[in-house]
Amino acid sequence: MAVLLMAAWILPWHVSTSRAESAQVLPKGVSSASATYYHYFDITERYDPNGKVEDIDANYNANLNSTVFPALAPLDPFFPGVGASIGRSVVDFSFIYRWWEFGFNYGVTDRLSVGINVPYNWTENRVEATLDTSTANVGKNPALGIVPLAVPGTVPLTTEDVQSLLGAGLDVNGDGTVDVPGFGYKRFESFKGNGVGDIDLLAKYKFHEDSQWRLAFGAGARLPTGEVDDPDDLTDLGFGDGQTDLLFRFFGDYRLSDKWSLNATLRYDWQLEDHQTLRVPASANLPITANKENVERDLGDVFETELTGAYSFSREWAGSLTYRYTTKGKDKVSGSMGLAYSALEDETDMKSHVGLVGVTYSTIGKFRDGQARVPLLAGLSYRNRFAGENNSTKSEFVSLTLSIFF
């Protein structure tokens, strides 16, 4: 009976229910379960601080000089104006995301719904990395260590030698003793992993509804359940941020006609302070460093505005077009070792512009009329981040959602 009442009650606002984010709440006693699959196209680019597109691996394609490997600094005077270099790194990253979200919502009253959202991520970073020694002017010598290539018996370093420099250190002469200390990183190679992301808990309260307007606000928390980025792995991708967020939402639906409706959603994520063990480099664009500390961190808060226009083609089919703007404040990082903490703050005030187009199929009307056994919504969407700043990925995905009411 509760589901039948839901079907009769929800139909006049059918278009708004084609998306999870609206002012709609479930009637008392009604539950919904949903699953969404996100199939990302391979990600190889991001937006720089000026909004220009650059390779996502830009910080790892560099001249490997004393700025990257301080052990080369004593050789810099031999090469005035250019400095000592073992060559140039040639690195290629491709991020591959196959993500799921599982949701459950329950109508506590006709105005209040509560819910949980659990992401599960399959993530891969396909890495190709080699050393180009065409510009090298120093190399390894079994008798002398790292010296200019002009010294007899000196040969260029290899890609595997760079792996050693990033890891435990380089044994130049093969005697089992490290001659050049390393940074202590894990092997620079492809990463693949899966796991639960950060879980959202949210309550939504509808405080107004008439024939045209429906308004609601929400509040909740994002829990640090996802595995965070490993500070000793340069190529891994974390599943969570590692700290708790407090979530605040406002939803406004406006019904233009039986066919058209509009929605505005405002989101504010207050990211609480925490402590994390991080590598602290000298610069945001020079990620390789031996400096590591358990720092105090306050990630920048996130504010998001979303505007949607939707059209109902029939009782079963609806389409929508959405624009979403996201801005994130600058991170704040501090510690007790006197390191360059500003390097972890620079280029963290991100911006993102996203467009989405979607189509939804509903059996709610047929269920009300006894023509369908189960009330459900199925949606297909395409999303494109077409602009951004400060390391927002240039990314696209196709998503498929199924929601069942009971």
Buried (B, 14 or more C-beta within 10 A) or exposed (E): EBBEBBBBBBBEBBBBBBBBBBBBBBBBBBBBBBBBBBEBEEBBBBBBBEEEEBBBBBBBBBBBBBBBBEBBEEBBEEBEEEBBBBBBBBBBBBBBBBBBBBBEBBBBEBBBBBBBBBBBBEBBBBBEBBBBBEEBBBBBBEEBBBBBBEEEEBEBBBBEBBBBBBBBBBBBEEEEEEBBEBBBBBEBBBBEBBBBBBBBBBBBBBEEBEEEEBBBBBBBBBBBBBBBBBBBBBBBBBBBBBBBBBBBBBBBBBBEEEEEBBBBBBBBBBBBEBEBEBBBBBEBEBBBBEBBBEBBBBBBBBBBEBEBBBBBEEBBBBBBEBBBBBBBBBBBBEBEEEBBBEBBBBBBBBBBBBBBEBBBBBBBBBBBEEEBEEBBBBBEBEBBBEBBBBBBBBBBBEBEBBBBBE
